[in-house]
Amino acid sequence: MRSTIAVINLSNLKHNLNRIRELAPNSKVMAIVKANAYGHGIVEISKSLEKFGVDYLGVAFADEGIIIKEAGVNVPVVVLVPTFPDEAKKFVEYDLQASVSTYEFVQELSAEAIKAGKRVPVHLCIGTGMNREGIQPVDTVQCMEKCNGMKNINFVGVCTHFATSSTDPVFVKRQLRLFNDTLDSLKQAGYSFSIIHTANSGAIANHPESHFSIVRPGMSIYGYPPIPELSDKFDVKPILTLKTKVVMMRRIRKGESVGYDRLFISPEPTTIATIPVGYGDGYFKTLTNKSQCLINGKRYNLVGTVCMDECMVDVGDDEINVGDEVVLLGKQGNEEITAFELANKIGTIQYEILTAISARVPRLYIEE
């Protein structure tokens, strides 16, 4: 195995799932595993969540759901992003549930389901303020009336998605009020749903009135709240450690430069340790001269340009050797580098830091 690896702690994953259950004790859990399980590995994470008793898995695209199903995972999988009608056959063939935002897609699903002799569970997605997907509230009853006679379609669920669940409770309440009003209109028209789901991670912590029958944790399952200010509420543990080893040591003089374009000029004699990780692994080039790593439980500055395959570390006069472990994300000794820390250095979010870890970084799954 390559020396640069992402170690995934499945014991922490189980802890995080249990914490979500404690926060929403009356709801089932749909763990979101889109984008390669936020960079953690969709197959192994899905298998582990099934073992830990998760109720549903949520993905963005049908092809992600197919990966899960072909891996032998039997948990119901819901595809949450709007889909083109020509992909309807995938839902039927692989027993995927669809979140639907258009009549046309439901029509195509029905046609494919009739051919296969199957019934397809679908979730009506209502747009309440995100303005990304979902049927407009005023159109929901008409849409259901059009879909009412379609064969082999089972409207099991209804859902929406919050835009500001971590940051703006007023807008969440506005969305929730619109959602509930729309549910009332649907009920008056004779339509009811056994599954109702709206709560993403932020709403799980901040808005218990939005929990309904299922909650949909994403980032919190992987050990980070959506924003740092919610850390105490969640009490979840990061499950990923990105680490490598020192591959080369080099002594340089005062005034010598390090890396492409000479972006670091050493102010004094020092030792440079080279580590085999770079932006080809998802460690952003924009972290150049901004980030740190951990060696022997101590922080050191990465210096010079982050290259595609390598980075350089200024270790001064410390006793560092080829083969020493280097942690770029995670804990070592009493120190920890979080995805929040890296994200703050380059003006992004922890979601992007984790999902960027590329496929060429092997994932090693452990249980403690």
C-alpha positions in Angstrom: 0.0 0.0 0.0 1.1 3.5 -0.8 2.6 5.5 2.2 0.0 8.2 1.8 -3.3 6.9 3.1 -6.6 7.9 4.4 -7.4 6.0 7.6 -11.1 5.7 8.2 -12.2 4.9 11.8 -15.4 2.9 11.7 -15.8 3.0 15.4 -16.1 6.7 15.2 -18.6 6.3 12.4 -20.8 4.1 14.7 -20.5 6.7 17.5 -21.6 9.4 15.1 -24.6 7.4 13.9 -25.6 6.8 17.5 -25.3 10.5 18.3 -27.7 11.3 15.5 -30.2 8.8 16.9 -29.9 10.5 20.3 -30.5 13.9 18.8 -33.5 12.6 16.8 -34.8 9.7 18.9 -38.2 9.4 17.2 -36.9 9.5 13.6 -35.3 7.0 11.3 -31.9 7.9 9.8 -31.1 8.4 6.2 -27.3 8.7 6.1 -26.1 10.7 3.0 -23.3 8.9 1.2 -23.1 10.9 -2.0 -19.8 12.1 -3.4 -18.0 8.9 -2.5 -19.4 9.2 1.1 -18.0 12.7 1.3 -14.6 11.3 0.3 -14.6 8.4 2.8 -15.4 5.6 0.3 -19.0 4.9 -0.6 -18.9 1.1 -0.6 -17.2 0.5 2.7 -19.1 3.3 4.5 -22.4 2.0 3.1 -21.6 -1.5 4.2 -20.6 -0.3 7.7 -23.7 1.9 8.1 -25.8 -1.1 7.1 -24.1 -3.2 9.8 -24.7 -0.4 12.3 -28.4 -0.4 11.6 -28.9 2.7 9.4 -32.5 2.9 8.0 -31.8 4.5 4.6 -29.0 5.7 2.5 -29.2 8.9 0.4 -27.2 9.7 -2.7 -27.2 12.4 -5.3 -27.2 10.3 -8.5 -28.6 7.0 -9.7 -25.1 5.8 -10.6 -24.0 6.2 -6.9 -27.0 4.1 -5.9 -26.0 1.4 -8.4 -22.5 1.2 -6.8 -24.1 0.6 -3.4 -26.6 -2.0 -4.8 -23.9 -3.8 -6.7 -21.8 -4.0 -3.5 -24.6 -6.1 -2.0 -26.0 -3.4 0.4 -29.7 -4.0 1.1 -30.6 -0.8 2.8 -33.1 1.3 0.8 -31.4 3.9 -1.3 -33.0 7.3 -2.1 -31.7 9.4 -5.0 -32.1 13.0 -4.1 -31.0 15.1 -7.1 -33.4 15.6 -10.0 -32.8 13.1 -12.8 -33.3 13.1 -16.6 -36.2 10.8 -17.8 -33.8 8.6 -19.8 -32.3 7.4 -16.5 -35.6 6.0 -15.2 -34.7 2.5 -16.2 -31.8 2.5 -13.6 -34.2 3.1 -10.8 -36.4 0.2 -11.7 -33.6 -2.2 -12.5 -31.7 -1.5 -9.2 -34.7 -0.9 -6.9 -33.7 2.7 -6.2 -36.2 5.2 -4.7 -36.5 8.6 -6.4 -37.0 12.1 -5.1 -39.1 13.6 -7.9 -39.4 17.2 -9.0 -41.1 16.8 -12.4 -44.1 15.1 -13.8 -42.1 14.0 -16.8 -39.7 11.9 -14.8 -42.6 10.2 -12.9 -44.2 9.4 -16.3 -41.0 7.7 -17.5 -40.6 5.9 -14.2 -44.1 4.5 -14.6 -43.4 3.3 -18.1 -40.2 1.5 -17.1 -41.9 0.0 -14.0 -44.7 -1.4 -16.0 -42.2 -3.1 -18.4 -40.4 -4.7 -15.5 -43.5 -5.6 -13.5 -42.3 -3.6 -10.5 -43.6 -0.8 -8.3 -41.2 2.1 -7.7 -41.2 4.1 -4.4 -41.0 7.8 -5.0 -40.7 10.9 -2.8 -42.3 14.1 -3.8 -39.8 16.9 -3.5 -41.3 20.3 -2.6 -39.3 23.5 -3.2 -39.7 25.8 -0.2 -36.9 28.4 -0.6 -33.7 26.7 -1.7 -34.7 27.3 -5.4 -32.5 24.4 -6.5 -34.9 21.5 -7.0 -38.5 20.6 -6.0 -42.0 21.3 -7.3 -43.3 24.8 -6.4 -45.8 24.5 -3.5 -48.6 26.0 -5.6 -48.1 23.2 -8.2 -48.0 20.2 -5.9 -51.7 19.3 -5.9 -51.9 19.6 -9.6 -48.8 17.5 -10.1 -50.2 14.7 -7.8 -53.5 14.8 -9.7 -51.6 14.3 -13.0 -49.6 11.4 -11.4 -52.5 9.9 -9.7 -53.4 7.5 -12.4 -49.9 6.3 -13.2 -49.4 2.6 -12.8 -46.6 1.0 -10.7 -45.7 4.3 -8.9 -46.0 4.5 -5.1 -45.7 7.9 -3.6 -44.3 6.9 -0.2 -42.6 10.1 0.8 -42.5 13.9 0.7 -39.5 16.1 1.4 -37.8 19.5 1.2 -34.3 20.9 1.8 -33.4 23.8 4.1 -31.1 26.5 2.9 -30.0 27.9 6.3 -30.5 25.3 8.9 -27.2 26.1 10.6 -27.3 29.9 10.4 -30.7 31.5 10.0 -33.6 30.0 12.1 -36.0 32.6 10.8 -35.7 31.4 7.2 -35.9 27.8 8.3 -39.2 28.5 10.1 -40.4 30.2 6.9 -39.5 27.2 4.8 -41.0 24.8 7.4 -44.3 26.8 7.5 -44.6 26.7 3.7 -43.8 22.9 3.7 -46.5 22.2 6.4 -49.0 24.4 4.6 -48.3 22.4 1.4 -48.8 19.1 3.3 -52.1 20.4 4.5 -53.2 21.2 1.0 -52.1 17.8 -0.3 -54.0 16.2 2.6 -57.2 18.1 1.9 -56.9 16.9 -1.8 -56.7 13.3 -0.5 -52.9 12.7 -0.7 -51.0 11.4 2.3 -47.4 10.1 2.7 -46.0 7.6 5.1 -42.5 9.2 5.0 -41.8 12.8 5.6 -38.2 14.2 5.7 -36.7 17.6 5.8 -33.9 17.8 8.4 -30.3 17.9 7.3 -27.5 18.1 9.8 -28.1 21.7 10.9 -31.8 21.1 11.4 -31.1 17.9 13.4 -29.3 20.0 15.9 -31.3 23.3 15.8 -34.9 22.4 14.7 -36.4 19.3 16.3 -39.8 20.3 15.0 -38.4 19.4 11.5 -37.3 15.9 12.3 -40.6 14.2 11.2 -40.2 10.5 10.2 -36.6 10.6 8.8 -33.6 12.8 9.3 -30.9 13.2 6.7 -27.4 13.7 8.3 -24.6 14.3 5.9 -21.4 15.8 7.2 -22.2 15.0 10.8 -22.1 11.3 10.1 -18.4 11.8 9.1 -17.6 13.6 12.3 -18.0 17.3 11.6 -21.0 19.6 12.3 -22.0 21.8 9.4 -20.4 24.8 11.2 -17.9 24.8 14.1 -20.4 26.6 16.4 -22.5 23.4 16.5 -19.7 21.2 17.7 -20.9 20.9 21.3 -24.5 20.0 20.2 -23.3 17.2 18.0 -20.4 15.7 19.9 -19.3 13.7 16.8 -15.8 12.5 16.1 -14.0 12.9 12.7 -13.5 9.5 11.1 -10.8 10.3 8.6 -7.0 10.8 9.1 -4.9 11.7 6.1 -1.3 10.7 6.7 1.9 9.9 4.9 5.7 9.5 5.7 8.8 11.5 5.3 10.4 10.3 2.1 13.5 12.6 1.9 15.5 15.0 4.0 17.6 17.9 2.8 19.6 20.6 4.6 19.5 24.0 3.0 21.3 27.3 3.6 19.9 30.7 4.5 18.5 32.4 1.3 17.9 29.1 -0.5 14.4 28.6 -2.1 12.0 25.7 -1.9 9.7 24.4 -4.7 8.3 25.8 -7.9 8.5 29.6 -8.5 10.7 30.0 -5.3 7.7 30.9 -3.2 9.6 30.2 0.0 13.0 31.6 0.7 14.5 30.3 3.9 15.4 33.0 6.4 18.0 30.8 8.1 19.7 27.4 7.7 17.1 24.6 8.1 16.1 21.1 7.2 13.5 20.4 4.6 11.5 17.1 4.8 9.8 16.0 1.6 6.5 14.1 1.8 4.8 12.3 -1.0 1.4 14.0 -1.1 0.1 16.9 -3.3 -2.8 18.4 -5.1 -3.1 15.2 -7.2 -4.2 13.6 -3.9 -6.7 16.5 -3.2 -4.4 18.5 -1.0 -5.1 21.9 -2.4 -2.4 24.0 -4.1 -4.0 27.0 -2.5 -2.6 25.7 0.8 0.9 26.8 -0.4 2.8 28.4 2.5 -0.4 28.3 4.7 -0.8 24.9 6.2 0.9 22.7 8.8 1.4 19.0 9.5 2.1 16.9 12.5 5.3 14.9 13.0 6.0 13.3 16.4 3.1 15.2 17.8 4.5 18.6 16.9 3.3 21.1 14.3 5.5 22.1 11.4 5.0 24.5 8.5 4.6 23.2 4.9 6.8 25.5 2.8 7.0 26.2 -0.9 4.5 25.4 -3.6 2.2 22.4 -3.0 3.2 20.2 -6.0 1.0 17.6 -7.7 2.7 14.7 -5.9 4.9 16.2 -3.1 5.0 18.8 -0.4 7.9 20.2 1.6 8.1 20.7 5.4 10.4 23.0 7.3 11.5 20.9 10.3 14.3 23.2 11.5 16.9 21.4 13.5 14.6 18.8 15.0 15.4 15.1 15.0 13.2 14.0 12.1 14.0 10.9 10.0 13.0 9.3 6.7 10.0 7.1 7.4 8.5 9.2 10.2 4.7 9.5 10.2 3.3 12.8 9.0 -0.4 13.7 9.7 -1.9 16.3 7.4 -5.5 15.9 8.6 -6.4 14.3 11.9 -4.8 13.7 15.4 -1.3 12.8 16.4 -0.3 13.0 20.1 -2.0 15.9 21.7 -2.3 17.9 18.5 -5.1 17.8 15.8 -5.5 19.4 12.4 -9.2 19.5 11.4 -10.9 20.0 8.1 -12.3 23.2 9.5 -8.7 24.5 10.0 -7.7 23.7 6.4 -10.9 25.1 5.0 -10.4 28.4 6.9 -6.9 28.8 5.5 -8.2 28.8 1.9 -11.7 30.3 2.2 -13.7 27.1 1.7 -15.7 24.6 3.8 -14.9 21.3 5.4 -17.1 19.6 2.8 -14.7 20.5 0.0 -11.6 19.5 1.9 -12.9 16.0 2.5 -14.6 15.3 -0.8 -11.5 16.5 -2.7 -9.3 13.6 -1.4 -8.7 11.7 -4.6 -9.1 8.1 -5.6 -5.4 7.5 -5.7 -5.2 7.8 -1.9 -5.9 4.3 -0.6 -8.6 4.1 2.2 -7.7 1.9 5.1 -10.7 1.0 7.3 -10.2 0.3 11.0 -12.3 -0.5 14.1 -11.1 0.2 17.6 
